[in-house]
Each structure stands twice: as C-alpha cells, then as structure tokens.
C-alpha cells in the first residue's frame, strides 16, 4: 500500500470489511425490494404498480422551459438515480487503482484476467445460443455482469471459515467487472449521438478536471458541474449513467493543502444512500415480472437459456478457468491460503447477477419489437441463474477446507 494513502486514513482491510458488511446488508434490502416487486406485479395491485412507474415527471430550468427533462418515473430511476450509483462505482474504481488493491500492478494480473474471463465467456455463450436472432443478440452483455451486493450477502454466510484473501480477490474482480460493464455501456448501448450536447458535456467535464488540477477540494462546484454534464449527456444519446463515472474520475483522492480526501468523503456520504435507497428502488422498479401465463417453456426460450447458461456456466468457466490458466502459466500466484475449491466456489458466487444485468437488459431491449417478452425472459433467467449460483457456491465453499486448514491442503 503506498505510504501516501495512509495520510487519508485509508486502511485497506478495515475498508474492505466495512464494504463487505454494508454490502451484505444491501444485499438483503435488494432481495426484499425484488421480492416486493414480484409480489406486487402478481397481485390485485399490479396495475397500480405499473401505473406508478409510468407516472410522468417533468423538470424544467428557466421560465421558458427551454431546458428540461420529461420522463416517466421508471426512467428517472434508471437514468437519474442510477447515475449516482455509477458515480459511486467510479469513485471506488479510482480509489482502488490509486491506493487500493489494484494499485500494485503485480497483484492486478490475476483479478484482471479472472474478470475478463468472467465477462467474455458468458457473453460468448449467450451469443452462441442466440446467434440466429439479431434482436435477441442485443442482450449479449446481460450475463457478463456480477451483482456484488448479492454475491457478498451470500458469501458472508460462510465467510468466517474462509481465507481473508478470498474476499479481497472477489472484491477486486467485482471492481474490474463493474469497470468492464461501464465500458460496454459506453461503447455498445448508445442511441443517435447529438454532437452539440456531447461538446457541451465535454466543456463541463473539462471544468471539473480544471478544478482538480487547481487543487480545489470542496464538493459544491463539482456537484453543480456534474449535474450540468449529466443533463448534456442525457440529451446526447450516450447513456446518462456514463456521466456519473466521468464525474467520479475528476474527484481528487489526495490534496496537498490538507488531509481531507474529497473522494473518500463522497464515498462515505453516498454509500448508505446508494446501498439502502437507490439500489433497492432500482430493483423494485425493474424486477417485477408477471408470472401469470408463464410455463416451464419460458426456460427454453433462447434469451432465458442464454442468460442462465451465460451466468451460471459462463461465469464459472471464465473466472475459474482464467485463474487456473494464469497460475499454471506462472503469470500470477493463487491468493494466500486459497485452495482451488475456494476459488471455484467464489467463481460460482460471482455468477449471481441482478442489478447490472437488469440495467443492461433495459438498455438492450427497451424499444424493441418484443421488449416486454424479452424483459420477462431476462428476469426469469437472472432469478434462476442466481438461485443456482448461490446454492452451488454455498455448497462448494462449505465443503472447502477451513482457513486454518487451507495452508496444508493446497
């Protein structure tokens, strides 16, 4: 750990433990919100549930209303509140790269290869199953994402008997996985770019970079410029959540004038809001799947099958396979105290997909000819794959040697 990081009271293992504890609680809230959405979507109040999400909300700036956003509540959640979620992800990625587990390039190789395998193999499996349907292929990135909140919530059930390095490895993979998902969204899920709005967004981003270079360490101007950039990105055709990531990259971690880290302060302040409000609200707005009329045949639909096979099989093959290959080729060493069974169980838990998978699905299928049917198939696929992954991961890790025995059984 670089010495400078300690100036900001950034202690890696205490930070990881706090993150894991909060994510465990967030996973429970996420699960309850998803269950509530499914119950409402299949109850006498299902029309009320859907009508609330379609409620139009208009926000205008100025008396003439020339500058404004008019969207239903559902899209305010997906395009607006989720930008804050992506802002927090961006902060975590920047911190990990500058002063965290990804700062040591020697320690970066294994989780980087594992994360790449965990995204590429699921996408290839989904594409192979849906290769003959161009509309279905739009969802190729859906099984590439891991839901860290659910994954950690499941992992915590057996965490006490596992080597601490396994938690760090899972967290590093999750951070890189999120970075990969952000890149995919930026490159492949854009709609009709409007260059004037992109240029305006670039001006606001340049202003935030200038504040950083000048050593400005107060949050107010960063927030104002970030909101302006979000508005321009929203109008540009690039998905608005990318604005959150770009804004996060400009927030200073270190400051020469004092010991206060604005980045860590933003993380500390936003984490409870994101974990216990934004993510559960997103789950509530997007997880509601109507089960009426569904039969087992839905499991054999190409989209459903692609999501299940991509997540449950692809994640395991990609993460564990690339990890094994890297170790065998002496590109990296196994995490301290971890057996191959530990790493296999961890790769199974990483196959739990929810928040990011659902988010990518909304980008892939909204506005298509069969978007409603596709979203139902995606939700069923994610639920089935996540149940399989959680069950298999718990079983594998429970049967793995305890941390004190792992050193003797390598």
N, C-alpha and C positions, 0 to 999 in steps of 0.2 A: 504494500500500500504506500503510495507516495506520501512523503512526510507532510507536504503542504495540505493534504486532505484533513490531517488531524487538527489543523488550525481552525477548522469549521466544525469541530466536534462530530466529524463523520467517522463513526466506528463501524466497520463493515458487518461484523457478526451481530452486534446489537441491532443494527438497522435491518438486517435480514430477518432476525427473529421478530421484530416489530412488524415488518412487512408480512411475514407469514401468519402472524396472529391476526392481523387486520383482514388479510385475505381469507382466512378461514371463516371469520365472522361474515365477511362479504359474500362468501360462497353460500352460506346458509340463507342470507337475505335474498340472494339471487335465486336460489331454489324456491323459496317461498313465493317470490314475485312471479316466477314462471308457473308455478302450480296454481296461483290465484288467477293468472291469465287463462290457463287451460280450463279451470273450473267455470269462470265467467263465460268463456266462449262456448261452453256446452250447457249453459243454464238458461232459465227463462229470461235472464238479463243480458243475453248475448247481443241483442240489438242495441241496447244501451251502451254496452262495452264498445262496440264498433262505432256507434254514433259519436261517442265522446272523442275517440281517436280521430274522427273526421272533422271535428269542430274547427272551423276556420279561425285563424288568429292573424291579425294584420298589425304590423309595426311600421310606422312611417316616421320620417325625420323631416322637419320643416313644415311650414304652414301649407305649402302646395302639395305636400305628399309625394314629391317627385322621387324621393329616395325612400324606398320601403320594401318590406318583405311580407308577402301574403301566402301563408302555408297552413295546412291543417295541423292540428296538434301533433299527430304522428310524425310529421316531417320536422316540426320544431324540435322534437326529441331526438330524431335521428341526425338532423343536420346541425342543430344548435347545441343542445346539451352534450351530444357525443363529441363535439369539437373540444369541449372541456376535458372529457375523458381522454381524447388523443393528446391534448396539451399535457396532461399528467404523464401519459406514456412517454411523450417526447422528453419531459424532464427526467424521468427515470433512465431512459436510454442515454441521455447526455451525461448524467451523473455516473452511470456505470462505466461509460467509456473513458471519462476523465479521471475518476477517482474511485472506481468500484472494481467489481470482479472482472470487467473487460479491459481494465487499464493495463494489465500485464499481458503483453502480446503472446507470451508463451502459454498463458492459461486460456487464451482466446480460441486456440485452434480446435480443441475438442468440442466445446459447445457450439462453435460456429458450424463445423461440419455436421454435427447432430441436428442443428436447427435447419440447415439447408436440406438435409435428407428428409427431415420431418415435414418439409413443405413440398419438395419436388415429387417424392414418391406418391403421396396422397393425390396430388394434382394429376399425375400421370395415370393413376388407377381410375380416377373419376373420368378423365378424358377418354381412356380406353373403353369404358363402359358406355359412354355417351358420344362416341366418335361419329356416329351416323346422324346426329341431330344437332344442327348448328345452334338452335335456340337453347337446348339443354347444355351445350358446351359453354355457354356464358357463365355457368356456375363452377367452372373448373377449379377456382381458388377457394371454394367453400370449405372443403375438408383440410385445407392447408393450415388452418389456424387452431391454436390451443387456447382454451379458456383457463387462465392461470388461477382465477378465483375458485372455480370448481375443483381444479386439479389439486390445489393446496388444501382445500377443505377435506378432500378425500385422503390426501397424503397424511394430514395431521392425525388421522385415526390410528396410524401405525408408526408415526414419526419417532416416538421415544426409543424404539428399538433399532432405528436405522442410523447409519453413519452420518454425521452432520454435513460432510462434503456432498452427500447426495442432494440435500436441499439446495445447496449453493449451485450445483450443476443444473438442477431443474429450473431454478430462478434465472440462471444465465441463458438457458435455452429459451425460456419464455420471453425474456427481453429481446433476444435476437429474432424470435418468431414474430413478435409484435412489429419489429423494425421491417421484417420481410413483408408482413401484411400491409404496412403503410406504403411501402414501395409498390406493391401490387395494385393497391387502390389508386395511387397517383398515376401509374402508367397505363392501366388497363380499364379503369372504370370512369372515364371522362365522357362528357356529352357536349359536343358542339362548342369548342373553345371560343370565347369572346376576348380578343386580344386587348382592347382598351381596358377592360376590367382587370385582366391579368397584369397589365402595366401599372395600373393604379395600386394593385395589391403589392407589386414589387416595390413601389415607392414607399409604402407603409412599412414593408419588411426592411428596406434599407434604413428607414428611420430608427427601427428597433436595433439594427446592427450598429448604427452610429451611437446610440445610447450606450450599448455595451462597450464599444471601443473607447468611449469617453469616460468609462468608469462609473456611469450612473447606476445607482444601486437602490432606487426606490421603485415600487411596483406600479404606481399610478399611471405614468406615461406609457409604460409597457402594456398595461391593460387597455388603455384607450386606443393605442395604435394596433393592438391585436384585434380588437373588436372591429375597427375600420378595415383591417386586412381580411378578416373573416367575411365581412359583408361583400367585399370586392371579389373574393374567391368564390363565394356562393353564387354571384352573378356571372362568373367567368366560364362555367362549365366544368371546372375542376371541383371534385367533391369538397365541400366546405371543411370537413374534418382535417384536411391536409393543412389548413391554416393554423390549426392548433399545434401540429407538430413543428411547423416552421417557426411559429412564435416561441415555442419552447427552446429551440436551438439558440435563440438570441438572449435568453435569460442567463446572467452571469452566475457561475458557481463560486468563483473566487473574486475577492475585491481587495484592492490594495489599501483602501482608506480605513477599513475597519474589519472586524472578524465576522461580520454578519454575512451570511450567504443568502442572496435573494432566491436562488434556485431551491435551496433546502427549505426556505421559509414557505415558498409557494407549494412545494410538495407536502409539507406538514399541514398547511391550511386546507389544501384541496382534497387530500386523500380521504378523509371521512365523508365529505360531500359526494365524491365520486363513488366510493365503495358502498355507501348506505343510502344514497338517493338516486344518482344518475344511472348507475348500472342496474339496480332493481327496477327503476322506472322504464329503462330501455327493455328489460326482459318482460315487464308487464305489457308493454306496448307491442312487442313483436313475437312473443311466444304463444299467443292464443291460437291454438289450432282446433278447428271444429272436427270432432270425431264422428259426428253423425254421418252415416252412409259409408264410412271407411271400412274396408275389409282387409284381410291379410294380403290381398293382391297389391295393396299400395307398397308393400315391402319389396315387390319385384319390379316396380317402376324404375326405369333407368336412373332418374335423378336420385330417388331414395337409395337405391342399391349403390350408386356411385358415392354418395355421402357416407353411408355405413362402411363400405369397403375401404374408401379413402381414409376415413378417420381411424377405424378400429384396426385395419390391417396395414394401411399405408404408413400411419404414424409409427407403429411398432417397427416395421421393416426399415423405414427411413432413419429414425433416430437410433435404434439399437444397431442396425446394420452398418451405418456410417461410423458409429462409435467403435464397434468391433474392428472394422477395417482400419480406422485410424490408429488404434492401439497395435494391431498386428503389423502394420507398416511402420511402426515406431515414430509416427508423427506426433503422438501425444501419449500421456500415461493415464491410466484409469484414475478417477477421483479417489483420494485417500480413503482406505477402508472399505471400498465398494467392491462387491463381487459382481460377476456377470448377472446373477439373478437379481441383485439390486437394480442394476441398470436396465434390465428387461422390464421389471415391474414399474420403474419410473417411466419408461417409454410407453407402457400401457396406460398409465395415468395421464400422460401427455396427450393421449388420444381423446380426452374429454374436450369436446368443442361446444361452445354455446355463443357467448356474446359476439366475438369477432366473426364466427361462422354465420350467424344470423345477420350480422351487419353487412357482410359481403353479399349474402343472398339477396338482401333488399336492393343493393346496387345492381346485382346481376339480372334480376328478374322483374323488378318494378317497371311497368310499362310494356312488358312483352305480351304476346297474344294469350298466353296461358299462365300469367303471373300468379293468379290465385292457386291454381292447381300445383304449380311448381313450388310455391312457398309452403303449401301443406306437405308436399313430399319432402322438402328440405327439413322442415321441423320434425317430422316423424323420423327421418334419417338421423338427425342430430340427437334426438332423445334416445333412440335405440342404440346408436353407437356409443353414446356417453354412458348408458347403463352397462353395456358390455365392457367398456374400458374400465369403469370404476370397479366393477366386480372382479374382473381379471387382475387388475393392478393390485387391489387389496389382497387377493388370494396369493399372488406371487410374492408380494413384499412380506406378507405374514409368514410365509414359508421360508423366506430368506433368512440366513444366519443373522443373529443379533449383532449389533455394532461391536461388542466386545469379542465376538467370535469371528467376525469377518476377516480380521487380520490373519487368522490361522487357516482360513478356508478361501483362498484366492484362486 
